[in-house]
Amino acid sequence: MPLAVYVLGLGIFAMTTSEFMVSGLMPSLAGEFGVSVAAIGYLISAFSGAMVVGGPVLTVGLLRVPRKHSLLALTGVFLVGQALGAVATDYGVMLLSRVITGVASSAFFGVAIAVAVDMAGPERRGRASAVVLGGLMIGTVLGLPATTVVDQFYGWRASFWAVAVVTLLAGLVILRVVPSGSRPEGMSLRTELAALRNGRLWAAYATSGLLVGSVFAAFSYFSPIFIEVSGFSPTVVPVLLAVYGAATVVGNTVIGRFADRHMMPILTFGLAALVVTLSGFALFAGSQPVTVVAVVVLGLVGVSMNPALATRVMRAADSRPLVNTVHTAVICLGVGLGSWAGGLGISAGLSLTSPLWVGVVFAVLGLASLLAARKSVASQAPQLV
């Protein structure tokens, strides 16, 4: 893989850490702004909602801009939003910060994946996606627990500033190593929209959104579940989050190796494993050993499915910036809907394990969507012959 592919992963690492860090800072942010834990969970939904709506719009506006310039501009916008969050004095300002960073993050994901796949070549799409999206996994392995630890020792504002510094570093490295290139050829709003008129593509999008929604219905509320249901000390939470992140890195690496050849079996197994694991976690969350096992399995078969999801999308509609950004938006819609739906149960007075059951529902729907797509392809095969 070209060095620039790994550098793009560094940028996604910083942005992913920013998106997910709220889940590890929930108690501190709730106390700072005088709101409920569920309200802080909605900050994750706001970030994701901004990615869903603003990311594709911003990508369209940058279609004719050289991709390196786009990456640098998006990094700058993200940095502004992150700094705004670090100085936020009330919930409204923090909400605005999450919207700005969400818009920039979504567009960055789409452009970064397109650049990485172009440099790696079509025969290594799955592996290139795995490397770039590895930044997402490392964000959970290192970024999320690191910001949680920084919060415990120096406060949540220090966590936000730390991510801002990493974002600045990523921008400087992108400036140095990503090839400049010329203006993109064949890029226009008409051609990008034409690529979206594809039923197989939207079927792939649906599975992606439901799978990620399943994971984040649970993941968004890991910290309170660990402390108040499983009985872990708050100081152990960063360790558990690091274990989860390490499992996602392992899963992402393995799946990235095999996604180009075994994409559909991998996705089917992953969704089925999510149904079983989330159900067991919900039933036995009071058991610390069960919690640890569930955290590991969810890391292995959760967001680590991203290389297989991305491969399916690119097979359906090639690797175009808008296609990738819309895929990112759909995934973020799943993140937002999952964390929002999980919060509804808590707000309604149900137990802290209710988000886990919400995750089960999302996973069942995702598995059904995948099986329906496979059945449709099988029924069309004789006609194609």
N, C-alpha and C positions, 0 to 999 in steps of 0.2 A: 504493500500500500504506500502511495506517496505520503510524505511527511504532512502535507497540507490537510490530508484526510483526518489525521490525528489532531491537528490544530483545530479543525472545525468541531471535533469532539470536545475539545477544551471549552469552546464557546458554549456548546450545549450543556456541558457540565455546570458552568456558572449559572445559566438560565434555569436549568432544572433544579439546582439547589435553591434558587430564589423561589421557585414555584412551590416546592415541597416543604421548605423550611418552616412554614407556618404551622404545619402539623406538629412539629417538635416544640414550637414556641407557644402553643395554645394557652397554657396556664398564665404565662407572663403577659401575653397580649390581652387576654381577657381581663386580667387585673389592671393593666395599664389604662385601658379604654373603658373599663366599667361595663363590659358586655358579657354575654354568655359564651360558653365554649362553642355552642352551635353557631353563634354569630361569627366567631373567628373561623370556623369551618367554611362559612360562606365567603370568606376572603379567597379561599382556594377556588370556589366556584366563580368568583368575580374574575380572577386571573384566567381561568379556563374560558369563561364567557367572552372575555376580550380576545383571546386567541381564536375563538370560533368566528366572531364577527369581524374584528379588525384585521386579523392576519391576512386572510384572502384579499381584502380590499387594498391593504398596503402592498401586497405582492403584485397585484394588477398594476398599481402605480409605478412599480419598479421594474416592469417587464423589459423595458428598453434601456435600462441602466446596466452598465457592466456589473457582473455579479460580485466582483471584489468590492466595488464601491457600495453596492447594496449591503453586503455583509458589514462593512465598516459603519455605514449610516445606521443600520439596525442595532449594532452594538452600542453606538452613541445614544440612541433613544432609550435603549434598555438601561444604560448607565444612569441617565437622568431620572428615570422612574425609580430605580433602586435607591438612589440617593434621597429622593423625596420620601420614600418609606422610612429611611433611617432617621429622618428629622420629623416624622409625623407626630403631631401633638393630639390628634383625635382620630376617631374611627373613620370619619369621612375622608381625611387626607390619606390615610392608609389605603382606603378603598380606591382612591384615585391613583395612587402609586401602583396598585396591583393591576389596574386597567392598562396603564401605560406600559408596564413591563410585559403584560400578557400579549398585547398587540405586537410589540417588537419581537418577542420570543417566537410567536407563531410564524411570522414571515421569515425569521432567521432559520428556523427548522427547515422550511420548504426550500429556501435557496441553498442551504448547506448540504442537504441530501442530494439535490440536483448537481451541485458542483462535485461532490464526492463521487457520485456514480459516473459522471462524465470522465473524471480523471482515472477511475479504476477500470472502466470498460464494462460492457454489458454482461460479460461472463462472470463478473465478480460483484454483481449488484447486491446480493445478499450479504456478502462479507463486508463490502464498503458501508452498507447501511448499518451493519452490526458494529463497525468501528465508530462511526459517527454517533450512533445511538448509544454506544458504550458510555458516552458522556452522561447520558441520562441515568444509566445504571450506577456509575461512579458517583453521581450526584446523590444517590440514595445511600451508597456505601460509605462515602467520606463526607460529602457536603452536608447532608441532613444531620447525621450524628454530631459532626463538628460544630455546626451552628447551634445545636442543642447544648453542647458542652460550653461553648462561648457564652451562651445566654445564662447558664447557671453560674458562671464565674464573673462575667463582665456586663451582663444585661443584654436584652434583645437588640438594642440599637447597635451594639458592637457586632452582632451577627449580621445585621443588614450591611454595615460598612465593610465587613470582611468580604461579603459577596460582591460588593461594588468594586473592591480592589482586584478580585479575581477577574471580573468582567473587563476592567481596564487592561489587565495583563493579556487577556485573550485577544482584545482588540489590537494591541500592539504587536502580538505575534502574528495575527492574521495579516496585518499590514506588511509584515516582513516576508512571510513565506507563501501566502496564497498567490498564485499567478494572476497578473492583472487581466489579461485577456482583452478581447474587443467587445463591442456591443453584441449581445446575443442575436444570432441569426434566426429568422423564422419565428420570432416571438411576437405575438400580437394577441389582443384580447379575443379576437375571433377564433384563432387556432387553439388558444387555451380553453375557451368555453366549449369548443367542438370536442376536445378530449374528454370533457366531463359528461358528454351525452353517451353514456355507456352503462348499460344495466349491470354488467359483471363488475364494473368499478364500484357502483353504489352498493352492490351486495357485499363486496369486500369492505367498504366503508362501514356498513352496518355491523358486521362481525367485529371490526376493530373497536368501534364505539362501545359495544356491549361488553366485550372482554375487559377493556380498560375501566369501564364503569363498575364492573363487578369488583375489580381490585380496589378501586379508590373509595367505594362505599365503605369498605373495611379499613383501608390504610389511613384514611383521613382521621380516623378516631382511634388509631393504635395507642397513642400515649395515654388517654384516659382509660382505655380498656386494660392496658398493662398495669396501671397503678390501682385503679378502683375495683376491677373485677378479678384479675389474675393475682393481685397482691404484691407486685414487684415494687421495690423502692424506686423513687424518681431518678436516683443516680444510676439505676440499671437500664433505664429507658434508652439512653444513647447506645448502650451495648447491644440491646435487642434490635434497634434500628440499623446498627452496623451489620449485625448478623443477617438481617433481611436484605440489606444492600449487597452484602457479599454474595448471597444466594442469587440475586438478580444478575450480578456480574458473571457468575459461573453459568447461569442459564442463558444469558445473552451470548456468551462466547460459544457455547455448545450449539445453540440454535442457529447462530450466525453461520457456523460451519456447514450445517445440513439444510438450511432453509431453501437453498436453490434447488435441491433435489427432492426433499420430502416435506414440502411446505404444508400441504393439506393434512397429512397424518399428524404432524406436529401440532397444528392448531386444534385438531379434534381431541387429541390426548390432553392438551393443555386446558381446554375448556372443561372437559370431563373431570380433570383433577381439581380444578377450581371449585366445582360443585361439591365434590366430596370433602375437600379440605375446609371450605368455609362452613359447611354444615357441621362438621366435627368440631371446629373451633367455636362455633356458636353454642353448641351443646355442652362443651367441656372447657369453656374459657376460664373457669375457676381453677383449673389445674395448670400449674406452671409448666410441667413437662409437655403437656399437650399444646400449650401456647407456643413454646419454643419450636416444636415440630411444625406447627401450623405456619409460623413465621418463615421458617426455612422453605417449606413447600410453596408457599405463596410467592416467595422470591424467585423460586426456580421456574414457576409456570405462570407468573403474572405478567408484569410489563416486560419481562425478558422475552415474551413472544413477539416483540416489536419487529425484529428482523424478518420473521415469517409473515407478519402482517404487511410490512413494507414490500416484501417480494411479491405477495399476492396482488397488491395495488399496482406495482410497476409492470407486472405481467398483463394486467388488464388494460393499462393506459399509458405505458412508457413512463419514463422519469422526467416529468415536466414540472417546473416550479409551482404552478397553480395546483396541479394534481397533488403534489406532495404537501403543499400548504393546506389544501382542503382536507387531506388525510390527517394532517396534524390538528386541524380544527375539529374534525370529527372525534379524534382521540381525546382532545381537550373537552369537547362536549360530553364525552363519556366521563371524564374526570369530574366535570362540574355537576352533571346529573347524579353521578354516584355519590359524591360528597354531600350534595344537597339532599338527596333522598335519604341518605343515612342520618343526616341531621334532623329530618322530619320526625323520625321515630323517637329520637331523644327529646325533641321539643314537645312531642305529644305525651311525654311522660313514660315512655317505654324504657326498658333497660338499656344499658350501654352496649349490649350485645345485639341490639336490633339492627345496627348497620351491617353486621355480618350476614343476617338473613336477607337484607336488601341485596347484598352482594351475591347471594345464592340465586336470587331471582334474575339478576342481570346475567349471570353465567349460564343459567338454563336457557334464557332467550338467545344468548350468543351461540350456544351449542345448536339450538334449533335452527338459527339462521345459517349456520355453516352446513348442517346436514341437508337443509333445503337447497342450498346452492350446489352441493355435491350431487344431489338427486337430479337437479335440473340439468347439470352438465352431462350426467350419465344418460338421461333421456334424449339429449340432443346428439349424442355420439353416433348412433346409427344413421341419423339424417346427414351428418357430416361425411360419413363414409359413402 
